[in-house]
Amino acid sequence: MKTRILTLLAAVLLGGTALAEENWISLFNGKNLDGWIPKVVGAKAGENPGNIFRVQDGLLTVSYDAFDKFEGRFGHLHTAKAYKNYRFRCEYRFIGEQSPGGPGWAFANNGIMLHCPHPSKMEIDQSFPNSAEFQLLGVKRTTGSLFTPGCKVTYEGKDMGKAIKSKLPALPLGEWVVAEAVVKDGKIQHWINGQLVMEYTNPRYDDGTPMVEGHISLQAESHPTQFRYIEILILD
């Protein structure tokens, strides 16, 4: 409850009001994956091998328990709709043990991918969609960081690619964390528990094409993760 109140306070800081809460749209019904499209390495868009993305006890859950080893099965669960200007928020937590064979950097690692192309545009063995990744990290790292597969951004006046670390320490495994992305007219902000931790502008693909809209996806990177309260507020 405290973290959701902090998120409302963030809305005020961004120029909104508490009344804007009435306009939030739920993207997850707690029953199934309606409104979402999975894309897993080695599988076509829409296929969900091993039921990696599932609903468990009303929570959107990432699990690799159907497989003995990870074997590079990176996955992304994309919104069926594309969005341009919006606030996207969810709560996440890391649970259980990492899938055997998962890379060390993927321990307690997930993300919110912004401005993704439609999953059908991804190559069959493409590990990550070209997108701006709002990194969700745990254990002795900082969370809310940025990773940029296939794109670049402007950060603190400089053109940047690859990774930009936030300064907010990650929270313990198993603890629910509120993550919110604010995407508005070429500026993107990452908020964690009501605190602004990352801001950048001018997201663009490696060829220079501006990233002005796209799908949003949640990751599967070998560590079990759960999500709840997945919502969007349209700012157009």
C-alpha positions, -999 to +999 in steps of 0.1 A: +000+000+000+028+024+009+045+019-025+013+025-044+008+058-025+043+068-034+034+062-070+005+085-068+027+111-053+050+107-083+020+114-105+016+148-088+053+156-093+049+148-130+021+174-133-008+150-129-034+147-101-048+120-080-079+121-102-057+107-130-058+074-111-093+069-125-079+066-160-055+038-154-062+007-176-054-027-163-034-048-188-036-081-168-068-098-158-052-122-132-067-152-151-049-156-184-026-140-209-053-123-229-039-091-245-003-104-245+019-121-271+048-143-260+080-146-281+106-171-269+140-178-286+135-207-310+097-203-311+074-183-333+055-153-319+025-164-300+040-197-289+048-203-252+071-233-249+071-249-215+044-224-204+072-201-194+047-172-191+018-183-170-008-171-144-002-186-110-023-177-080-035-146-099+000-134-106+018-132-140+046-156-135+078-164-153+090-200-147+113-225-164+103-255-143+093-274-175+130-275-186+160-292-171+183-264-184+178-228-195+196-234-229+192-197-240+154-196-239+152-159-235+116-148-237+095-116-239+057-112-232+045-083-254+014-062-251-008-069-281-012-031-286+015-005-293+016+027-273+032+061-278+029+084-248+020+067-215+028+058-179+033+020-175+036+005-140+037-028-124+049-045-092+075-073-095+095-097-073+120-124-079+112-158-065+128-193-063+160-205-080+175-195-113+171-220-141+202-242-143+224-230-171+212-194-169+240-168-173+254-153-142+244-118-151+208-130-155+204-140-118+176-118-103+174-100-137+142-091-156+131-060-174+104-038-190+112-034-227+099-001-241+091+008-278+094-029-290+085-038-326+057-063-329+070-097-318+064-111-352+092-088-364+118-106-343+141-133-357+133-168-346+166-169-325+167-132-315+174-130-278+161-094-272+138-071-291+153-038-302+141-016-274+149+006-244+151-018-214+140-006-180+161-031-160+146-048-129+175-061-109+181-077-075+210-086-051+240-063-047+233-042-078+213-011-087+178-014-101+159+008-126+190+009-149+189+011-187+201-014-213+197-006-250+196-036-273+196-023-309+192+013-300+208+045-285+196+073-263+208+107-251+217+107-215+230+137-196+237+154-229+257+125-244+248+099-270+248+066-251+244+029-260+247-004-241+242+000-203+236+030-180+235+021-143+211+038-119+222+046-083+194+030-065+203-002-046+183-033-056+158-046-030+160-082-015+147-111-034+110-119-027+102-082-019+075-065-041+088-034-059+068-008-079+083+000-112+069+028-134+080+040-169+070+074-181+072+078-218+063+112-232+074+129-265+108+115-267+116+115-230+117+084-208+118+082-170+123+051-148+107+053-114+112+027-085+089+029-055+080+065-063+117+076-068+130+088-101+162+068-109+168+073-146+159+098-173+170+100-209+158+114-243+158+108-280+156+070-281+164+057-316+174+026-334+210+020-343+203+032-378+191+065-364+153+060-369+134+076-339+116+053-316+083+071-311+060+042-302+059+004-298+049-025-278+058-031-241+072-064-230+081-082-198+111-105-198+120-140-191+158-143-185+161-175-165+152-163-130+116-169-119+097-136-116+062-125-107+043-094-117+010-079-105-010-046-108+001-042-145-015-010-157-011+018-182-022+055-183-024+069-218-009+104-220-018+112-256 
